[in-house]
Amino acid sequence: LVVQGGPGTIRTVAAIAMRGHPIVVMADAGGAGSAIHRFVTRGLSAVDSKFRKFEADLTAIKKAHLEHNGRLVTFFSLKEAVSADNNDLSRHILEAILSVIKVKTDIKGKRRASVLEVAVDATEVNKANINDAMDAKMLTLAINWNRLDVAKGLLQSRSA
C-alpha cells in the first residue's frame, strides 16, 4: 500500500513490481503515490518535477503493471470514489491480491503448455487442477477477510 512517500518509496515499489507482487496506490495522497498514478495513467509530463528523475523506476512499475494485464497496480482515490461500493480500501486491497494471483496462474499455465506441447492432455488436466486450487485459495482468502461481496463475485465468475 503506497500512501505519499518519497524517492525511496518509488524505488521500493519498482522492486516490488518487478517481483510481481500486488500494489495498491493512494492516487490522490500526494508524494510517490501520486507520482506513480500520474506516470502510469498520463505519462512523465504529468509527474511532479521532483519525481521525474526517477523515470527508470516509474517505467519499471508501469512495465510490470502492463505485463500483468494492467492488474498489478490498483489505484484508490478517496476524492474520485463517490459510492460506498467504490470507496472500500480493504476490498481494493483484497481484489488486487486476488487479481495478481489469477494473472500469475494464467501466465504459468501458458508457459507450461508451450513448453510441454508433447503432453497436451496431461498439461490441461494439471492446469485445471491448479486453477481449481487457486480458486479455492482465493475464495478462502475472501472469506477469511470477511468479504462476502468479493467471495460472491468469485463464485459468479467461476460459474460463468
Buried (B, 14 or more C-beta within 10 A) or exposed (E): BBBEBEBEBBBBBBEBBBEBBBBBBBBBBEBBBBBBBBBBEEEBEEBEEEBEEBEEBBBBBBBBBEBBEEBBBBBBBEEEBEEEEEBBEEBBBBBBBBBBBBBBBBBEBEEBBEEEEEEEEEBEEBBEEBBEEBBEEBBEBBEEBEBEEBBEBBEEEEEE
